Amino acid sequence: MEALLQNQILLMSISGLLAGTPVAIWIYLLFSKSEKSKKTVAFVFLLGCLTAPTLLIIQQLWSEFPSFNLAAFIENNVKSQATIYIATFVLFGAMEEIIKQIVVILVDRKTLLIKTVGDSMRYSIASALGFSFIENSYYLMQFWPSLGLAQVAGMFIFRAIFTTCAHMIFSGIFGYHYGIGKFAIDISQQEAWVGKVSLPARIVSKIFKMPVSQAYQQEMIIKGMLFAIWMHASFNYLLELNIILPIIGFVLLGYAYLRFLLSRKTGNLMLVTDISTKKKSTLIKKDEDVVLELVGMWFKDKRYVDVIHICERLLERDPDNNVIKLFKAKAVDAIDQNDTYAKILGSVLKTKDDISANQRNILTTYLDKKEQLRKSAVKSK
């Protein structure tokens, strides 16, 4: 018995070490250059580790309370075997993605964890890595005694690379939409100036008598959840059919999309401002509306250079205006990276000096004149 116990401990240790290796690499790549607290990252990861046993407990409760067994409900009420497979994959995919995201939502509410859309993605991935670590450890412990070394090595490599990456993709995309939803007020305002008002959000807003931004938030969360569940169920279905090449292509495309989202300026834009340090705007509300209307028109016309220039000047007068920050970040993301201006953009935007007179457009002139008139009016009083 003692020898068996020692073997079990050894097996658990080796399985944990192997499963933890790809997780440690991913966490290092995601957070090594981040200013986020390492304790917070570790806390989210550990909570993510608890999500896997939580799902096992739920399934155990189903056996104790059969009337709540959703998997059995599907099997008993669906006739087509193919439909049963798909519905079961959707069910378990939904359970996994929702419980992984709940970890991030709960920690965020307690600690204000998420300050950018990128934060939401990274911490969602950290939670997913916790789930993946426990799942991979479990699979290695279960199958190692009954499989040869070559088979175990093949299973480990596949799960370490593709299954772990798949969990990151599903949760990262859900996290992206959750982040968009969290900052829905600023993002929906910015999109409204461009003329991109979400039709579903408008409909929900009218039906339930809620602000459009709140309806937009719910739309984004539901959209992210459905997207993640669909991807998860599709991945599991391909695994069940043992179609390796489509799985590899699926993961590679998903990873490329995830990297694209993480690399965007918009995703790394700080949208949470400390009220105690927030600077008062020197822009009059009426002027600000005129400015944003014209900036929105330029953005629609793809005049991104003009948008960036004027946003820089506006942020000098209203440095904590998130709508202006979003316009600038989205213009930087949208500008052609092969453009000569894009190559020197970084150095141009680091200076606080005004642009030269021949570069000024009608909006800059408008603001200067309005400011002069306002000062004259104050002096005359």
N, C-alpha and C positions, 0 to 999 in steps of 0.2 A: 504493500500500500504506500509506504514511504517513497519507494522508487517510482511508483506511478505518479505520486503527487509531485515529486521533483521533476519528472518528465513533463508534467502538465505546466508547471511553473516555467520550465525551460522553453517549452513550446509557446507559451503565452508571451514570454519575454522576447523571443526571436520574432514572433509574428508582429508584436507591437513595434519592435525596432525597424523591421522591414516596412510595415505600413506607415510608420512615422517619417521615414526618409523623404518620400516625395512631398509630404505635407510640410515638412520643415523647409524644403527648398522653395515651395510656392509662397509660404508665409514670408520668407526672407525676400523674395523677389517683389512681393506686394508692399511690404512695409519697411524695408531696409532704409529707404530714402524718405520715409514719412516721419513727421514730427509727432505722430500719435504715440500715446503712452503704450509701452510694451506690455504693461500690466493689463490695460484695457483690451488689447488684442488677445492676450492669453485668456482673459476672462470670457470673451465672446467665443473663442475657440473651445474652451472647456464646456461652456454651455451647449455649444454645437455637438460636442461629444455625447451629451446627455440626450440629444434628440433621438439617436438610434435606439437605445434601450427603452425610451418612452414609447416609441412605435411598437416595440415588442410587448410592452405592458398593455397597450391598447388592444393588440391582437389577443393577448391572454384574457383580457376582460371580455372580449367577444365570446370566448368559449364558456365563460362563466355566465354571461348574459346574452344568449343566442338571439334575442329579439333586437339587439343592437348591432349584430354582426352584418356589416355592410357587404363584405365579400360573399357571405352565404346568401344574402338577399339577391345579389347579382346572379349567382349560380342558380338560384331557385326560380327566378322570374324571367331569365333570358334564355331563349331556346337555341339560338345560334352559337356554336362553339367559338367561332371567330369573334363574334360580338362580345362574348364573355371575356375572352382574352383582352380585347381592347378596353372594355369597361373596367376590368380589374387593373390593368396597367394605368389607366387614368386615375382610378381611385387611389392606388398606392403612390403614384406620382404626386397627386394633389396633397396627400397626407404629408409626404416628405417635404415638399416645397413650402407648405404652409407652416409646418412646425419649425423648419429652419429659419424662416423669416420672422416668426414670432419672437425668437431669441433676440434678433436685432431690434425689433420694435420695442420690446420690453426694456432693453438696456438703454435705448435711445430716449425713452420717456423718463427714465430715472436720471440719466447723466448727460443729456444733450449730446449724444455720441456723434450724430450726423450733422455736419456743418456744410457739406457739399454733396452733390450727387455722386461724386466719386467715392466719398466716405461710405455712402449707402451701399455702393457696389462692393467695395473692399471688405466691409464688415459682414456683408451677406456671404461673400466668398469664404471668409474666415469661419463662419458658422457651418458652411457646407463642408469645409475641410475637416472640421471636427466630426461631422457625421461620416464622412468618407473614411477617416482614420479608424473609427470603431468598426465600420462595415468591412473594410479590408482586413483588419485584424481578425475579425470573426471568421471570414471566409478562409483565411490562411490556417487558422486553428482547426476549423472543421474538416478541411480537405487534405491537409498535410499528411496525417497518418495513413490515409487510404490511397494517396497518389505518389507516383515516383518523383524524384527530384526535378527531372526535366519538365514534367507537367506542372509542378508547383511553381517553378521558375517562370514558365510561360504564363500561368495565371497571374502571378505577381506582376510581371511586366505589363500585361494588358490592363490590369486593374490600376496599377500605379500611374500609368500614362493616360489611358483613355477614360476609365471609369471615374477616376479622381477629377480629371479635367472636365468631364461631362457634368459632374456635380457643381463644379465651379461655374460653368456656363449657365446652367439652369438658375442657380441662386443669384449669380451676378446680374443676369437680365431682370430677374424679379426685383433685385435691389435697385437697379437703375430706375425702373418705373416707380418704385416706392419713393426714391429720392425726388423724382420729378413731382410726385404727388405731395411730398412734404413741403416743397417750395412752390406749390401750385399758385399761390396768390401772385408772386412776382412773375413766374413763368407765363401764367395765363394773361397777365397784363401786358407783358412784352409781346406775346403772340397776337393779342387783340390789336395793338398798334400796327401790326403787319397785316391784319385782316384775317388771321387764322383763328377764328373762334370755333371751338369744338362743337359740332352739332349735337352729339350725344349729351355733352355737358349742358348745353342750353336747354335741351328737352327735359333732362332730369331736374335742372334748376327750376323750370316752370312747374313741373308736376309736383315736386316735393317742397317748393317754396324755399329754396336754399340759394345761397350765393353761387354764382357760376364757378368761382374758384374752388369752392368746396365740392361741387359736382365734378369738376375737372379732376380733383384729387382722387375721388372715388373711382372715376373712370380709369385713371392711370394705374391705380393699385389692382383693379380687377383685370385690366389688360395685361399687366405684368404677370399676374398670377396665372391667367389662362395661357399666356405664351410659354411660361416656364413649365406648366403642367403638360401642355401639348408636346414640347420638346422632350420632356422626361418620359412621357408615355411612348413617344416614337422611338426613343433610344432603347427603352426596355423591350419594345416589340421587335426591333432589329436584333437585339441580343437573343431573344427567344428563338428567332428564326436562324440565328447563328450566321448572319450575313456580315462578314467582317469588313469588306471593302466599303460598303455604304456607311458602316459605323465609323470607320476612320475618316471618311469624307465629311460626315455629319459633325464629328468632333472638331476637325480642322477648321471648317467653315464657322462653327459656333465660336471657337477660340479667336479666330480673326475678327469676328464681329465684336467680341468682348474687348479685345485689345483696342479696337477702334473707339469704342465708347469710353474706355479708360483714358485714352490719349487726348480726348477733346478738351479744349480750353473751358468750354461750358461746364463740363463735368467736374472740373477742378476749381471752379469759381466759388469763393467763399460767400455764402448767402445768408449766414447767421451773423448778426452784428450785435455786439454788446451795447445795450441801451445806454449804459453809463458813459461809454466812450463815443457814442454816435455824434457826429458833427452836424450842426444845423445847416440846412441848405440856404444858399444865398439867392436861389432862383424863386421867382414868384410863380405860384401854381399855374396861373394863366400862361405865362411864358413857357413853363415846363411842358404843358400840354401841346403848345404850338411846336416846340422843339421835338417832342416825341412823335408827333404826327408826321413831321417832315423826315425824321430819321427812319420811321417806319416805311415811308414812301421810297426813300433811297435804298433801304434794305431790300424791298421788293424789286427794285430796279437793278439790284446787284451792284450798287455803287459802294462796295464794301470799304474802300479806302476813305471815302468821304465820311462814312459812318464811324470808322475808327478815329479819324481826326477829330470830329466833333464830339464824340464820346469822351475823348481825352480832355477836351476843354470843359465839357460839362461836369466831369468828375472833379475838376478843380473847384467848382462851385458847389457841387453836391456829391461829396466823396462816398457816401453810403447809400446812394440810390441804386438798388439792385436791378431795376429795369434797365437803366443805362449800362450797368456792368454786363448784363446779359446781351444787350445789343452789341457791345464791343466784343465780348467773347465769341458770340456767334459769327460776327463778321470776320474775326481772326480765323475761326474754324472754316469758314466758307471761302475765304480768299484763295485764289490759285497759288499753291506753294511754289510753282515755277516762276511766278511773277517776280520781277525785279524788286518791286516794293516789298513783297513778302519776305525777301531775303534780308532786307535792312530794317524790317519792321521792329524787331526787338530793340535795336539801338535807338530808333526814332521814338518809341514809346517810353523809353526810360527817362527822357528829358521832360522837364516841366515848362520849358520855354514855349512861348507862343509860336505858332507857325508863321512863316513870313507873309507879308501883306498880299503878295500875288497868289498865295495859296488859299487865301480866305474865300469862303463861299458866302452866299447870301444869308445863310443862317447865322454864321459867326458875326457878320455885320449887323444883323438884326438884333442879336443879343447885346452887342456893344452899345448900339444906339438906345435900346430899351434901358440899359443900366444907366447911361448918361442922363436920360430923361427922368428916370426915377430919382437920381441924386439931385438934379436941378429942381425937381418938384419939392423935395425935402428941404432944400436950402431956401426956396421961396416962401415956405411956410414959417 
